[in-house]
Amino acid sequence: MKVNGGKFKGKKIVFHDPCYLGRANDVYEAPREVIKKLDAELYEMKRSRAKGLCCGAGGAQMFKEAEKGKKEVNVERAEEALQNDPDVIAVGCPFCNTMMTDGVKHFNKENKTEVLDVAELIAKANDL
């Protein structure tokens, strides 16, 4: 795959492992390899790969309120991603995109940190 990473060169990108792609299908390295081809700085969250935390969309968590005394799952996951002060949180699932975007908005960081699918990263890098 040819990727022109100029737009993302030197940008901090954190990858959130989607449940279906990662834990259900054991695909962890492919999205990271794509991000590395963008000449970006890839950062890992504390909980990643097989030990990653769901974004909150799985198990219909997106349709219910958090349990008393607990954070919304997407807020917890976004907070973990934002600890790296990323320019981009990369995802590989449309549900993760929605949940992480909402989490970033919860922290009023949408002007600093963009949530993009890996496919969007490729398209933007290649001006598609």
C-alpha positions in Angstrom: 0.0 0.0 0.0 1.3 3.4 -0.9 0.5 6.1 1.6 1.7 9.7 1.5 1.9 10.6 5.2 2.9 14.3 4.7 -0.2 15.7 6.4 0.3 13.5 9.5 4.1 13.6 9.6 5.1 14.2 13.3 1.5 14.2 14.5 0.7 12.2 17.6 -1.7 9.5 16.8 -3.2 7.1 19.4 -4.9 3.9 18.1 -8.0 2.6 19.9 -8.4 -1.2 19.3 -11.9 -2.0 18.3 -13.4 -5.1 20.0 -14.5 -6.7 16.7 -11.2 -6.1 14.8 -8.9 -6.9 17.7 -10.3 -9.2 20.3 -12.8 -11.0 18.0 -10.5 -11.3 15.0 -7.0 -11.0 16.5 -6.1 -8.1 14.2 -3.8 -5.7 16.1 -0.8 -4.9 14.0 -2.3 -4.0 10.6 -3.8 -0.7 11.6 -0.6 0.2 13.5 1.5 -0.5 10.4 -0.7 1.8 8.3 -0.3 4.6 10.9 3.5 4.1 10.9 3.5 4.6 7.1 2.1 8.1 7.7 5.3 9.1 9.4 3.3 9.9 12.5 4.2 9.3 16.1 2.2 6.3 17.2 1.3 6.2 20.9 -0.2 3.3 22.8 -2.8 3.6 25.4 -2.3 1.9 28.8 -4.9 -0.7 27.8 -4.3 -1.8 24.2 -4.4 -4.8 21.9 -5.9 -7.8 23.7 -6.2 -5.8 26.9 -7.9 -2.9 25.3 -11.0 -1.4 26.7 -14.2 -1.3 24.7 -15.3 2.2 23.6 -18.7 1.6 25.1 -20.8 0.8 22.0 -20.5 -2.9 22.6 -23.2 -4.6 24.6 -25.5 -1.7 23.9 -23.7 0.5 26.5 -24.2 3.5 24.2 -28.0 3.2 24.8 -27.9 3.3 28.6 -26.7 5.6 31.4 -23.6 4.7 33.4 -24.1 2.7 36.5 -24.3 4.9 39.6 -20.9 6.1 40.7 -19.2 5.1 37.4 -18.1 7.0 34.4 -19.6 6.4 30.9 -17.4 3.8 29.2 -16.7 6.1 26.3 -15.7 8.9 28.6 -13.3 6.6 30.4 -11.8 5.4 27.2 -11.5 8.9 25.6 -9.8 10.1 28.8 -7.2 7.3 28.5 -6.6 8.3 24.9 -6.3 12.0 25.7 -3.7 11.3 28.4 -1.2 11.1 25.5 -2.3 14.6 24.2 -2.8 13.3 20.7 -3.6 15.2 17.5 -5.6 12.2 16.3 -7.4 9.3 17.9 -7.5 6.6 15.2 -10.2 4.0 15.2 -11.2 1.1 13.0 -15.0 0.9 13.6 -17.8 3.4 13.0 -19.3 2.7 16.4 -15.9 3.4 18.0 -15.7 6.6 16.0 -19.0 7.8 17.4 -18.2 6.9 21.0 -14.7 8.3 20.9 -15.9 11.5 19.3 -18.5 11.9 22.0 -15.8 11.2 24.6 -13.5 13.9 23.2 -16.4 16.4 23.1 -17.1 15.6 26.8 -13.6 16.9 27.6 -14.0 19.9 25.2 -11.0 18.7 23.2 -12.6 18.5 19.7 -10.6 21.5 18.5 -7.4 19.9 19.5 -7.9 16.2 18.9 -9.6 14.7 15.9 -11.1 11.2 15.8 -10.6 9.5 12.5 -11.0 6.0 11.1 -7.9 4.5 9.7 -9.5 4.6 6.2 -10.0 8.4 6.7 -6.3 8.7 7.6 -5.3 7.1 4.4 -7.8 9.2 2.3 -6.6 12.5 3.9 -3.0 11.5 3.6 -3.5 10.8 -0.1 -5.9 13.8 -0.7 -8.7 11.5 -1.7 
